[in-house]
């Protein structure tokens, strides 16, 4: 898979900032943005995050709500249903 998008000329003043942004977004699993979103905050695919996510917490949904992690109560039974207030 190759991602491409329009950009500015090579020595344009904005080209340096765009190069840094490109590294943050497209460096695969080693990308700093990927490390924050997936490894630290655990944001589910398709989620819309509108506020800060505490470290090691999992959020999902539109808008994103906490569904797991040390900030949430652990499951005590095999019933893994999503609470109604989170499902909305």
Secondary structure, DSSP 8 states (H G I E B T S, - for coil): ---------TTSTTHHHHHHHHHHHHSGGG-HHHIIIIIIS-B-TT-B--S---TTEEEETBTTEEEEETTS----SS-----HHHH-
